[in-house]
Amino acid sequence: MNKFFIIMMLSISADAFSWDGAVAGKISSLQVTSDQNMGFRVSMNDQSGNELKLCGDNHNFAYLKRDDSNFEVYVSLLMAANFSKSDVTVYSNYDETSTNYCRIGHVTVY
């Protein structure tokens, strides 16, 4: 049983390190703009209301583009989380095609 627990913990930890940003908090704003300009954007605050940087850099938002897999599902989930004031974790990676802005790759709502 201990070996199973250790393997599970290592696999969870490895997943957390595969992202440039893994930020937990509440959604502070949702923005919509043209798809060529990082079409759907999410900004977040921590539990104290402080603005969060989503990839550990200077950018205070992460984004999705219409061509992202499951775009509609991400947008629906993020909007529902915003309206319900749920806690959210946004996992993102630097997108070299957009001057290293944070592109969303995974979302968890609690």
VENWO-V18542 format. One record per residue. N is the residue number from 1. PHI is phi in degrees with one decimal (NA if undefined). PSI is psi as a letter, one per 30 degrees, with the letter a starting at -180 (* if undefined). Layout:
n->N phi->PHI psi->PSI
n->N phi->PHI psi->PSI
This chain:
n->1 phi->NA psi->e
n->2 phi->-63.5 psi->e
n->3 phi->-62.9 psi->e
n->4 phi->-61.7 psi->e
n->5 phi->-61.5 psi->e
n->6 phi->-64.2 psi->e
n->7 phi->-63.0 psi->e
n->8 phi->-61.9 psi->e
n->9 phi->-64.7 psi->e
n->10 phi->-65.8 psi->e
n->11 phi->-69.7 psi->e
n->12 phi->-66.5 psi->e
n->13 phi->-63.4 psi->e
n->14 phi->-63.3 psi->e
n->15 phi->-63.3 psi->e
n->16 phi->-64.1 psi->f
n->17 phi->-85.9 psi->f
n->18 phi->-84.8 psi->g
n->19 phi->-114.0 psi->k
n->20 phi->-74.0 psi->f
n->21 phi->-143.8 psi->k
n->22 phi->-136.5 psi->j
n->23 phi->-115.0 psi->k
n->24 phi->-111.9 psi->k
n->25 phi->167.0 psi->a
n->26 phi->-115.4 psi->k
n->27 phi->-69.6 psi->k
n->28 phi->-98.5 psi->f
n->29 phi->-160.1 psi->l
n->30 phi->-120.8 psi->k
n->31 phi->-126.9 psi->k
n->32 phi->-126.3 psi->k
n->33 phi->-144.0 psi->a
n->34 phi->-63.8 psi->k
n->35 phi->-61.3 psi->e
n->36 phi->-69.8 psi->f
n->37 phi->-115.1 psi->h
n->38 phi->57.2 psi->i
n->39 phi->-45.8 psi->e
n->40 phi->-124.5 psi->j
n->41 phi->-118.5 psi->k
n->42 phi->-127.5 psi->k
n->43 phi->-115.4 psi->l
n->44 phi->-136.1 psi->l
n->45 phi->-121.6 psi->l
n->46 phi->-78.6 psi->a
n->47 phi->-64.3 psi->f
n->48 phi->-91.4 psi->f
n->49 phi->90.7 psi->g
n->50 phi->-80.4 psi->k
n->51 phi->-63.2 psi->k
n->52 phi->-104.0 psi->k
n->53 phi->-94.1 psi->k
n->54 phi->-83.0 psi->f
n->55 phi->-124.9 psi->g
n->56 phi->75.1 psi->g
n->57 phi->-117.1 psi->a
n->58 phi->-88.8 psi->f
n->59 phi->-88.9 psi->k
n->60 phi->-97.9 psi->g
n->61 phi->-146.9 psi->l
n->62 phi->-120.8 psi->l
n->63 phi->-136.9 psi->l
n->64 phi->-127.3 psi->l
n->65 phi->-120.4 psi->l
n->66 phi->-54.5 psi->f
n->67 phi->-81.8 psi->g
n->68 phi->-68.7 psi->k
n->69 phi->-58.0 psi->k
n->70 phi->63.2 psi->g
n->71 phi->-49.4 psi->e
n->72 phi->-62.9 psi->e
n->73 phi->-68.3 psi->e
n->74 phi->-56.6 psi->e
n->75 phi->-61.2 psi->e
n->76 phi->-60.7 psi->e
n->77 phi->-63.6 psi->e
n->78 phi->-66.3 psi->e
n->79 phi->-66.3 psi->e
n->80 phi->-63.3 psi->e
n->81 phi->-63.8 psi->e
n->82 phi->-64.5 psi->e
n->83 phi->-65.6 psi->e
n->84 phi->-89.7 psi->f
n->85 phi->58.8 psi->h
n->86 phi->-76.8 psi->l
n->87 phi->-74.0 psi->k
n->88 phi->-135.4 psi->k
n->89 phi->-117.5 psi->k
n->90 phi->-110.9 psi->k
n->91 phi->-102.9 psi->k
n->92 phi->-144.2 psi->l
n->93 phi->-128.5 psi->l
n->94 phi->-61.8 psi->k
n->95 phi->-110.2 psi->j
n->96 phi->-63.8 psi->f
n->97 phi->-78.4 psi->f
n->98 phi->-128.3 psi->h
n->99 phi->56.1 psi->h
n->100 phi->63.3 psi->g
n->101 phi->-70.3 psi->l
n->102 phi->-91.9 psi->j
n->103 phi->-102.3 psi->k
n->104 phi->-66.8 psi->k
n->105 phi->-124.0 psi->f
n->106 phi->-164.3 psi->k
n->107 phi->-137.8 psi->k
n->108 phi->-126.0 psi->k
n->109 phi->-114.3 psi->k
n->110 phi->-109.3 psi->*
